Amino acid sequence: MKWINFLHFYQPANIESYSVQKALDKSYYRLLRLMEENSNLRMTWNISGCLLVRIEDEKKIDFINRLSKLVKSGRIELTGSAAYHGFLPLLPEFEVIRQIKENEKTLKKYFGSKFKPDGFFLPEMAYSVAVAKIVKKLGYKWIVLDEIAYDGGKSRPNFNLFYIDKNSNLKVIFRNREFSSSYPPDRLMIEVKKLKTEIDIVCTATDAELYGLRHEDPTAELERVVKIKKLVTETISEFISRISLKNVKLEKIEVVPCSWESSRKEIASQEPFKLWFDKKNKIHNYLWKFTNLALSLDSKYKKDKNYEWFKWHLVRGIASCTFWWASAKDFSKIFGPYAWSPDGIERGLEDLVRSVRSLNDPKTKKYKLQAEKYYLKIKKLIWEEHWKKHWKKIV
């Protein structure tokens, strides 16, 4: 039985220092030690560019140096992504390209000037045809998606193979949602103990923070499961290479727009990104109006003397978590939080308004006034909703 374990490491660029430290102490160093202590272990990781910068800011360069050794050894495969975890399907093409290239620049800084991954992680595994074509054009070869992207949840893909996205020509490997929505080591332990398992390959894809920060694992199931000789690990690229050598005819498919949290109902109702843009969610609506206003100023004021500060705040404000924390969806059944946080929304909101405030050109006055209106409106909506609906659920 083979286990392909994809892990996504991310903390927002504008999050408090203690949150980065907590993730390092509870999850990231644990996973690093696991790889160092088990020479046969293989994994594919995505570490957002903004997190690598934050880790260096926290003076934890030892983490990056140790990671670099594992990457050079081939036991950890890294992917490309968007540097600031923007929700790519809802962003304009110039911003998608900017964040991908910024991420590439960051990876080259830490892992060598010639470093370029084959694989790409779409933040939130959020697929759209337009974004997939951009990813392919920028030189990436494969993406990993949730199984619901296969045909909207009507049937399941063959997890023993990979597929070809007919729109972008990217190779696609699908994660097993059932295993990924649990604590994977627990499920794998049950499976490998069976006298006969019908599963050949399990691909799990989760946040790295699941391993310690969000799930404490007091019996060290992760450390136990990787010792099982019947369970062999490989990276996604190793899996693709192995299957390619078999000369299997690969199926071209029409990938369904979705995220790794999309439900069949959301896809059927053509709302695959509802967690980030629910048309009935007033906060979402005003956040996107504000976001689109700020993004519209980018090309107009590139020569503004404060343009770099405008951009610095903008990319932090439009991170996917700004919108996710306004969804109020309960993820407790899959080791996640109740997705409502006034602080989480306001963190992005503050950077959004500061991006517009940063511009120096007198002609931006009308945009600044509009930005302030959005800012005050969203603030009011956040706290009205918090005290009326949500605060008892998160205290």
Number of C-alpha atoms within 10 A of each C-alpha: 16 16 23 21 21 26 21 20 19 22 22 23 23 18 14 11 13 10 12 19 16 14 22 20 13 18 21 21 16 16 19 17 12 15 19 16 11 12 10 13 18 23 21 23 23 23 22 26 27 21 20 24 16 19 19 13 11 13 10 14 15 11 16 16 13 14 20 16 14 18 17 11 10 15 20 22 23 26 25 25 26 27 30 27 27 25 24 26 21 17 17 14 13 11 16 21 18 14 20 25 17 17 23 21 17 19 24 14 12 17 17 12 12 9 14 17 18 16 25 24 24 28 24 22 22 24 27 19 17 14 21 25 16 16 25 17 12 12 14 20 18 27 25 22 25 26 24 27 27 24 17 21 18 8 10 14 18 13 17 15 19 23 23 19 22 14 15 19 16 23 20 24 26 25 25 20 18 12 18 22 17 16 20 23 20 15 14 19 17 11 15 17 11 9 6 8 11 8 12 11 19 21 25 22 26 21 17 21 22 23 23 21 17 17 15 12 16 7 8 12 15 18 16 12 19 21 13 12 9 11 16 16 21 22 23 28 17 17 19 18 11 12 15 14 8 8 8 10 9 13 12 16 16 15 23 19 22 29 25 24 19 23 18 18 12 16 21 11 9 12 18 26 23 22 23 22 21 17 11 9 15 16 23 23 17 16 26 18 14 24 20 15 18 23 22 12 17 19 9 10 17 14 11 15 13 17 19 15 16 26 22 16 23 25 23 27 31 26 22 21 25 27 27 21 22 26 21 17 14 13 13 10 10 14 13 16 16 16 19 22 22 17 12 18 22 19 19 26 26 16 21 29 24 22 28 29 20 20 24 15 13 7 10 17 14 9 16 20 13 14 23 16 14 21 19 12 15 22 17 13 13 20 14 12 15 18 10 9 11 17 14 9 10 11 5
